[in-house]
Amino acid sequence: MSGLRILITGFGPFPGAPFNPTPALVDRLVKLRRPALDDVTRAGHVFNVSYRAVDRDLPALLAQHRPDALLMFGLAASTRHVRIETRARNAITTLWPDAEQVTLRHGQIAPGEAARGFGPHGARLARAAQLTGIDARLSRDAGRYLCNYLCWRGMEATQAPGGPRLTAFVHVPLISRDGTAWPGSRITAEHLVDAGEAMLLELVRLTRAARRAAA
């Protein structure tokens, strides 16, 4: 069985959040050197916080890298813990513009179902993160902004021929630019890297198991 391919993504700054910690986290995870990752090809990407960027870049990335799994990170500035999302809502805000100052006029991503679930592997990722000592919890609400939109598009990709077998989205809290914890939080940049590594390794294990089961 050939090695795995994992696409790891984050987001850039957006209105109300001039600093987003996810690009640095993605960079650290792509560069990690661990024996369990020796046969894992990792690609990283940071999306501009715009609907146009997601719709343009995600299909191109999937076609270029053909990842077996997709691990996505975003910023949840209003929380002080790590959130592993379990579903995406078929909803888009019509109030807040994206980073290109685009405000959508419709409140739905696509016709049809009200929500989509990631699957049971979210609980395994949450447990892996918790074992590093970080405050990590499952979440049923990815919001109605770009993070939720990417969740939906990522889950769509798993249904396409040759798409990723597993996909996951993790919201991280604000941290200071120097990597220290944000006021009211105990989570530092290094805590995020430790938790991100644990979730990445667990996703690799789960993806390998899924490939074996399908072989």
Secondary structure, DSSP 4 states (H G I P E B T S, - for coil): -PPEEEEEEEE--BTTBS--SHHHHHHHHHH---GGGTTEEEEEEEE-SSHHHHHHHHHHHHHHH--SEEEEEEE-TT-SSEEEE-EEES---SSS--TT----S-S-SSSS-SEEE--THHHHHHHHHHTTT--EEEES---SSHHHHHHHHHHHHHHSTT--SEEEEEEE--B-TTSPBPTT----HHHHHHHHHHHHHHHHHHHHHHHHHH-
